[in-house]
Amino acid sequence: MLNPFKQDSFGYNLLIKRLVIFVFGIITWYRFFRINSVQIIGGEKLKGLPSRSVLFVSNHQTYFADVSALYQVFNAAESKVYNRVPFYTLFRPKLNVYFIAAAETMKKGILPKLMQYAGSVSIKRTWREAGKQINRGVDPKDIVNIKKAIETGWTITFPQGTTRPFVKGRRGTVHLIRELNPVVVPVVINGFRRAFDKTGMLVKSTGNLLKITFKEPLELDFTKENDDLLDQIMVAIEQAPEFLKIKEE
């Protein structure tokens, strides 16, 4: 039985966290698996992963639907189900899952704030804020929090830092990978842009096929330059320039 006073790495009560994930899970499960459908490709690649120091790098189509769908898949993996998400897996969520999100996004409304309890690691963008280009240094506290998430669980990051497709990735992802050397798993998601609005909270259309593809963990050669490693990641998540000819849904 779960200790009612136990906390995660960020001091959140695990009992409340389990409840938050369950409530979100009920809402999103219906949206993903009933009014739309989800195809999970390569889910068996989650089988042998360690319980911590795993970094999932993914493209990004909505603020919250993408990450919510990944949570659903990881919950199923916790119950050793890998290529589908039965409803019962909501009762046994994986509690050490985190996702990296822009701080300004997580301040917009009650729902994003609740999602912080579910596992968001909020960071301040160094290049853009409130729709304007900026140039500021990285907040050291943000780096500490990201490292804590990676070192203690499975962490989802979107290296492009935007929902716009085919934007060049940010080098900060590579710096963290080089320092912490986590297992890096590429993820490609598709169909979410068609089904949901930009926030991922409103349904735009139903009957869509939502695809989540997990690829083999990357073998990264740290003797290479950061830009080369970033290019390897962008190819793996199918956001490199050569993929422009393939229309993203």
C-alpha positions as CSV (number, residue, x, y, z in Angstrom):
1,M,0.0,0.0,0.0
2,L,1.2,3.5,-0.9
3,N,2.6,5.4,2.0
4,P,0.2,8.4,2.4
5,F,3.1,10.7,3.4
6,K,5.6,9.6,0.7
7,Q,6.8,12.3,-1.7
8,D,8.4,12.4,-5.1
9,S,11.7,14.0,-5.9
10,F,10.1,17.5,-6.0
11,G,8.3,17.1,-2.7
12,Y,4.8,16.3,-4.1
13,N,2.7,13.9,-2.1
14,L,2.5,10.7,-4.1
15,L,-1.1,9.9,-3.0
16,I,-2.3,13.2,-4.3
17,K,-0.1,12.8,-7.4
18,R,-1.7,9.4,-8.1
19,L,-5.2,11.0,-7.8
20,V,-4.3,13.9,-10.1
21,I,-2.9,11.5,-12.8
22,F,-6.0,9.3,-12.5
23,V,-8.4,12.2,-13.0
24,F,-6.5,13.5,-15.9
25,G,-6.2,10.0,-17.2
26,I,-10.0,9.4,-17.2
27,I,-10.5,12.6,-19.3
28,T,-7.7,12.0,-21.7
29,W,-8.2,8.3,-22.1
30,Y,-11.7,8.9,-23.5
31,R,-10.4,11.6,-25.9
32,F,-7.6,9.4,-27.1
33,F,-9.1,5.9,-27.2
34,R,-12.8,6.4,-27.7
35,I,-13.5,9.5,-29.8
36,N,-10.1,9.0,-31.6
37,S,-7.8,6.0,-31.8
38,V,-4.2,5.6,-30.9
39,Q,-1.6,3.4,-32.6
40,I,1.4,2.7,-30.5
41,I,4.4,1.5,-32.6
42,G,7.5,0.1,-30.9
43,G,6.0,0.1,-27.4
44,E,7.9,-3.1,-26.6
45,K,11.1,-1.0,-26.6
46,L,9.9,0.3,-23.2
47,K,10.3,-3.2,-21.7
48,G,14.0,-3.2,-20.8
49,L,14.4,0.4,-19.9
50,P,15.8,1.3,-16.4
51,S,13.4,2.9,-13.9
52,R,15.4,6.1,-14.0
53,S,17.8,8.1,-16.1
54,V,15.7,7.7,-19.3
55,L,15.1,10.8,-21.5
56,F,12.4,10.7,-24.1
57,V,13.0,13.2,-26.9
58,S,10.0,13.9,-29.0
59,N,8.5,16.3,-31.6
60,H,5.7,18.4,-30.3
61,Q,2.2,19.1,-31.8
62,T,0.2,20.5,-28.9
63,Y,1.0,21.9,-25.4
64,F,-0.6,19.1,-23.4
65,A,-2.2,16.3,-25.5
66,D,1.2,14.9,-26.6
67,V,2.5,14.6,-23.1
68,S,-0.8,13.3,-21.7
69,A,-0.8,10.5,-24.3
70,L,2.8,9.5,-23.4
71,Y,1.7,9.4,-19.7
72,Q,-1.0,7.0,-20.7
73,V,1.4,4.7,-22.5
74,F,3.9,4.8,-19.6
75,N,1.1,3.9,-17.2
76,A,0.3,0.9,-19.3
77,A,4.0,0.0,-19.4
78,E,4.0,0.0,-15.6
79,S,1.4,-2.8,-15.9
80,K,3.6,-4.5,-18.5
81,V,1.3,-3.6,-21.4
82,Y,3.2,-2.0,-24.2
83,N,1.2,-1.6,-27.4
84,R,-2.2,-0.6,-26.1
85,V,-3.6,1.2,-23.1
86,P,-6.4,-0.7,-21.3
87,F,-8.6,1.5,-19.0
88,Y,-7.5,-0.5,-15.9
89,T,-3.9,0.7,-16.3
90,L,-5.1,4.1,-15.0
91,F,-5.3,2.6,-11.5
92,R,-1.5,1.9,-11.5
93,P,0.2,5.0,-12.8
94,K,4.0,5.3,-13.2
95,L,4.7,8.0,-10.6
96,N,8.3,9.0,-11.6
97,V,7.4,10.5,-15.0
98,Y,8.3,14.1,-15.6
99,F,8.0,16.4,-18.6
100,I,9.8,19.7,-19.3
101,A,7.5,22.6,-20.1
102,A,7.8,26.3,-20.6
103,A,7.0,28.2,-17.4
104,E,4.8,30.7,-19.1
105,T,2.7,27.9,-20.6
106,M,2.2,26.3,-17.2
107,K,0.9,29.5,-15.7
108,K,-2.1,29.7,-18.0
109,G,-5.2,28.5,-16.2
110,I,-6.0,25.9,-13.5
111,L,-5.4,22.8,-15.6
112,P,-1.7,23.5,-16.4
113,K,-1.1,24.3,-12.7
114,L,-2.6,20.9,-11.8
115,M,-0.4,19.2,-14.4
116,Q,2.6,20.6,-12.5
117,Y,1.6,18.2,-9.7
118,A,1.4,15.4,-12.2
119,G,5.1,15.9,-13.0
120,S,5.9,19.0,-15.1
121,V,9.3,20.6,-14.7
122,S,8.8,24.3,-15.6
123,I,11.7,26.2,-17.1
124,K,12.0,29.8,-18.4
125,R,12.7,30.0,-22.1
126,T,15.9,31.8,-22.9
127,W,14.9,32.8,-26.4
128,R,11.2,33.7,-26.4
129,E,8.6,34.9,-23.9
130,A,5.0,36.3,-24.4
131,G,5.4,35.9,-28.1
132,K,8.5,38.1,-28.3
133,Q,12.1,37.2,-29.0
134,I,14.4,37.6,-26.0
135,N,18.0,36.7,-25.1
136,R,18.7,35.8,-21.5
137,G,20.8,33.4,-19.6
138,V,19.7,30.0,-18.3
139,D,18.3,30.0,-14.8
140,P,20.5,27.6,-12.8
141,K,17.5,26.5,-10.8
142,D,15.9,25.2,-14.0
143,I,19.0,23.1,-14.8
144,V,19.0,21.7,-11.3
145,N,15.3,20.7,-11.6
146,I,15.8,19.1,-15.0
147,K,18.8,17.1,-13.7
148,K,16.8,15.9,-10.7
149,A,13.9,14.7,-13.0
150,I,16.2,12.8,-15.3
151,E,18.2,11.2,-12.5
152,T,15.1,10.0,-10.7
153,G,12.7,8.9,-13.4
154,W,11.6,9.0,-17.0
155,T,11.6,12.5,-18.4
156,I,9.9,13.8,-21.6
157,T,11.5,16.7,-23.4
158,F,10.6,18.5,-26.7
159,P,14.0,19.7,-28.0
160,Q,12.4,22.1,-30.4
161,G,10.7,24.0,-27.6
162,T,7.7,24.8,-29.8
163,T,4.7,23.1,-31.5
164,R,5.8,24.4,-34.9
165,P,7.1,21.5,-37.0
166,F,10.7,21.3,-38.4
167,V,12.1,24.0,-36.2
168,K,15.8,23.5,-35.3
169,G,16.3,21.9,-31.9
170,R,17.8,23.7,-28.9
171,R,21.4,22.8,-27.9
172,G,20.5,22.7,-24.2
173,T,19.1,19.2,-24.7
174,V,22.5,18.0,-25.9
175,H,24.3,19.7,-23.0
176,L,22.2,17.7,-20.5
177,I,22.6,14.5,-22.4
178,R,26.3,14.9,-22.5
179,E,26.5,15.6,-18.8
180,L,24.1,13.0,-17.5
181,N,24.4,10.3,-20.1
182,P,20.8,9.0,-19.8
183,V,19.2,6.4,-22.1
184,V,17.8,8.6,-24.9
185,V,14.7,7.3,-26.6
186,P,13.4,9.1,-29.7
187,V,9.6,9.4,-30.0
188,V,7.6,10.5,-33.1
189,I,4.0,11.6,-32.6
190,N,1.5,12.4,-35.3
191,G,-2.2,13.2,-35.7
192,F,-2.5,15.3,-32.5
193,R,-2.4,18.6,-34.4
194,R,-5.5,17.5,-36.4
195,A,-7.5,16.2,-33.4
196,F,-6.8,19.0,-30.8
197,D,-6.3,22.7,-30.7
198,K,-2.8,24.1,-30.0
199,T,-3.2,23.8,-26.3
200,G,-4.3,20.2,-26.6
201,M,-7.2,20.8,-24.2
202,L,-10.0,21.3,-26.8
203,V,-11.1,18.6,-29.3
204,K,-11.1,20.0,-32.9
205,S,-12.2,16.8,-34.6
206,T,-12.9,13.1,-33.9
207,G,-12.2,9.8,-35.6
208,N,-8.5,10.6,-36.0
209,L,-5.6,8.1,-35.9
210,L,-3.1,9.3,-33.3
211,K,0.3,7.7,-33.8
212,I,3.0,7.3,-31.2
213,T,6.3,5.7,-32.4
214,F,9.1,4.7,-30.0
215,K,12.4,4.1,-31.7
216,E,15.6,2.3,-30.4
217,P,17.6,4.2,-27.9
218,L,20.2,6.4,-29.6
219,E,23.8,5.5,-29.7
220,L,25.5,8.9,-29.3
221,D,29.2,9.5,-29.9
222,F,30.3,12.1,-27.4
223,T,33.5,12.8,-29.3
224,K,31.3,14.6,-31.9
225,E,30.3,18.3,-31.7
226,N,27.1,19.3,-30.0
227,D,25.6,20.3,-33.4
228,D,26.2,16.9,-34.8
229,L,24.6,15.2,-31.8
230,L,21.6,17.6,-32.1
231,D,21.3,16.7,-35.8
232,Q,21.2,13.0,-34.9
233,I,18.4,13.7,-32.5
234,M,16.4,15.7,-35.0
235,V,16.7,13.0,-37.6
236,A,15.5,10.4,-35.1
237,I,12.4,12.4,-34.2
238,E,11.8,13.1,-37.9
239,Q,12.2,16.9,-37.7
240,A,15.3,17.3,-39.7
241,P,15.1,19.3,-43.0
242,E,15.0,16.1,-45.1
243,F,11.6,15.3,-43.6
244,L,10.0,18.5,-44.8
245,K,8.8,16.7,-47.9
246,I,6.8,14.4,-45.7
247,K,3.6,16.2,-44.8
248,E,3.1,16.2,-41.0
249,E,-0.5,15.6,-40.0
